[in-house]
Amino acid sequence: MRLLIPFRFLISPLSIAAINLLILWPLVLSVVDLIESIRIHRDFNEAVDTVSTIAIVLIGWGVALEERNVLRGVFKMAGRPDERWQHGIDEACHRSGVGVLILGLFAEVCSELIHLPNRIIDTAGREYPLLAVGTVLLSLGGLILVRLIIQLIGSLGVRRDNPRISPEESH
């Protein structure tokens, strides 16, 4: 377990906000590219791969976010004097993680439906509407990440030693 101690910083609010920004960068670029691809009816195979790749990133990050409280236990960071504050961060991460996970899963479903042979599910001529739905779902996932960044940054201004105030109550 001592090997994990250097990784404690990864579950701090500032680190999570920074990772969200790192994920948002390719997400926003991908959404812009997908909108253009859908608009001009560019070859849809690349767009399908783009939706799938970003969706998988959202799924993975969503799982990590929703389990922040478990990670705090693994890193021996539970039960500290700022536990109520940390619990508020855990709750915000859990809600956002579930949202990003679900949106990523459904965006992935949209891209995988296109890959199925038409004899199983005929999506011929429906590729671009499915890609548009996937793009909207990815965009909503991005908005959830932005909202979480705002919550996390806002939580840094809350007194951590005040047992009456949690990050949720400060917004």
C-alpha positions as CSV (number, residue, x, y, z in Angstrom):
1,M,0.0,0.0,0.0
2,R,2.9,2.4,0.6
3,L,3.6,2.3,-3.1
4,L,0.3,4.1,-3.7
5,I,1.0,7.0,-1.4
6,P,2.6,9.1,-4.2
7,F,-0.6,8.9,-6.1
8,R,-2.8,10.5,-3.4
9,F,-2.7,13.9,-5.1
10,L,-4.7,12.4,-8.0
11,I,-7.9,12.4,-6.0
12,S,-7.5,16.0,-4.8
13,P,-10.2,18.4,-6.1
14,L,-7.6,20.4,-8.0
15,S,-6.2,17.3,-9.7
16,I,-9.6,16.0,-10.6
17,A,-10.4,19.4,-12.1
18,A,-7.1,19.3,-14.1
19,I,-7.9,15.8,-15.4
20,N,-11.3,17.0,-16.4
21,L,-9.7,19.8,-18.4
22,L,-7.4,17.3,-20.1
23,I,-10.3,15.2,-21.1
24,L,-12.3,18.2,-22.2
25,W,-9.6,19.2,-24.7
26,P,-9.9,16.2,-27.1
27,L,-13.6,16.0,-26.3
28,V,-14.3,19.5,-27.5
29,L,-12.1,19.1,-30.6
30,S,-13.8,15.8,-31.4
31,V,-17.3,17.3,-31.0
32,V,-16.4,20.2,-33.4
33,D,-15.0,17.7,-35.9
34,L,-18.0,15.4,-35.6
35,I,-20.4,18.3,-36.2
36,E,-18.4,19.2,-39.4
37,S,-18.4,15.5,-40.4
38,I,-22.1,15.2,-40.0
39,R,-22.8,18.5,-41.7
40,I,-20.8,17.7,-44.9
41,H,-21.5,13.9,-44.8
42,R,-17.8,13.0,-44.5
43,D,-17.0,9.3,-44.5
44,F,-18.8,8.1,-41.3
45,N,-16.3,5.4,-40.3
46,E,-13.8,7.9,-38.9
47,A,-16.7,9.7,-37.1
48,V,-17.8,6.4,-35.6
49,D,-14.3,5.7,-34.3
50,T,-14.1,9.2,-32.8
51,V,-17.4,8.8,-31.0
52,S,-16.3,5.4,-29.7
53,T,-12.9,6.6,-28.5
54,I,-14.2,9.6,-26.6
55,A,-17.1,7.6,-25.2
56,I,-14.6,5.0,-23.8
57,V,-12.6,7.8,-22.2
58,L,-15.8,9.1,-20.6
59,I,-16.8,5.7,-19.4
60,G,-13.4,5.0,-17.8
61,W,-13.2,8.5,-16.2
62,G,-16.8,8.2,-15.0
63,V,-16.0,5.0,-13.2
64,A,-13.0,6.6,-11.5
65,L,-15.0,9.6,-10.5
66,E,-17.8,7.7,-9.0
67,E,-15.4,5.7,-6.8
68,R,-13.4,8.6,-5.4
69,N,-14.6,7.7,-1.9
70,V,-13.3,4.1,-2.3
71,L,-10.0,5.5,-3.6
72,R,-9.7,7.7,-0.5
73,G,-10.0,4.6,1.6
74,V,-7.3,2.8,-0.5
75,F,-5.0,5.8,0.0
76,K,-5.7,5.9,3.7
77,M,-7.3,9.3,3.4
78,A,-10.6,8.6,5.1
79,G,-11.5,9.6,8.6
80,R,-9.5,12.9,8.6
81,P,-10.7,16.1,10.3
82,D,-12.1,17.4,6.9
83,E,-14.2,14.3,6.4
84,R,-17.5,16.1,5.9
85,W,-15.8,18.4,3.3
86,Q,-14.3,15.3,1.6
87,H,-17.7,13.6,1.6
88,G,-19.2,16.5,-0.2
89,I,-16.5,16.2,-2.9
90,D,-17.1,12.4,-3.0
91,E,-20.8,13.0,-3.6
92,A,-20.2,15.6,-6.4
93,C,-17.7,13.2,-8.0
94,H,-20.1,10.3,-7.7
95,R,-23.0,12.1,-9.3
96,S,-20.8,13.5,-12.1
97,G,-19.1,10.1,-12.6
98,V,-22.4,8.3,-13.0
99,G,-23.7,10.9,-15.5
100,V,-20.5,10.8,-17.6
101,L,-20.5,7.0,-17.4
102,I,-24.1,6.7,-18.6
103,L,-23.7,9.3,-21.4
104,G,-20.5,7.6,-22.5
105,L,-22.2,4.2,-22.6
106,F,-25.1,5.5,-24.7
107,A,-22.7,7.3,-27.1
108,E,-20.8,4.1,-27.5
109,V,-24.1,2.3,-28.2
110,C,-24.8,4.8,-31.0
111,S,-21.4,4.1,-32.6
112,E,-21.7,0.3,-32.2
113,L,-25.1,0.2,-33.8
114,I,-23.6,1.6,-37.0
115,H,-20.9,-1.2,-36.9
116,L,-23.5,-4.0,-36.7
117,P,-24.2,-5.7,-40.0
118,N,-27.4,-4.3,-41.6
119,R,-28.9,-7.8,-41.7
120,I,-29.0,-7.6,-37.8
121,I,-30.0,-4.0,-37.4
122,D,-30.4,-2.0,-40.6
123,T,-28.8,1.4,-40.0
124,A,-28.2,2.1,-43.7
125,G,-29.0,5.8,-44.2
126,R,-29.3,6.4,-40.5
127,E,-25.5,6.6,-39.7
128,Y,-25.5,10.4,-39.5
129,P,-28.5,10.7,-37.2
130,L,-27.0,8.1,-34.9
131,L,-23.7,10.0,-35.0
132,A,-25.5,13.2,-34.1
133,V,-27.1,11.5,-31.1
134,G,-23.7,10.2,-30.0
135,T,-22.2,13.7,-30.5
136,V,-25.0,15.3,-28.3
137,L,-24.4,12.7,-25.6
138,L,-20.6,13.4,-25.7
139,S,-21.4,17.1,-25.5
140,L,-23.6,16.6,-22.4
141,G,-20.8,14.6,-20.8
142,G,-18.5,17.5,-21.4
143,L,-21.0,19.9,-19.8
144,I,-21.1,17.6,-16.7
145,L,-17.3,17.7,-16.5
146,V,-17.3,21.6,-16.8
147,R,-19.9,21.7,-14.0
148,L,-17.8,19.5,-11.8
149,I,-14.7,21.7,-12.4
150,I,-16.7,24.7,-11.2
151,Q,-17.9,22.7,-8.1
152,L,-14.4,21.5,-7.3
153,I,-12.8,24.9,-7.7
154,G,-15.6,26.5,-5.6
155,S,-15.1,23.9,-2.9
156,L,-11.5,25.1,-2.4
157,G,-12.8,28.3,-0.9
158,V,-14.8,26.5,1.8
159,R,-13.4,26.2,5.3
160,R,-12.6,22.5,5.7
161,D,-12.6,22.4,9.5
162,N,-16.2,23.7,9.8
163,P,-18.4,20.7,10.4
164,R,-21.5,22.6,9.4
165,I,-20.5,23.4,5.8
166,S,-19.9,20.9,3.0
167,P,-19.0,21.7,-0.6
168,E,-22.5,21.0,-1.6
169,E,-23.9,23.6,0.7
170,S,-21.4,26.3,-0.6
171,H,-23.0,26.5,-4.1
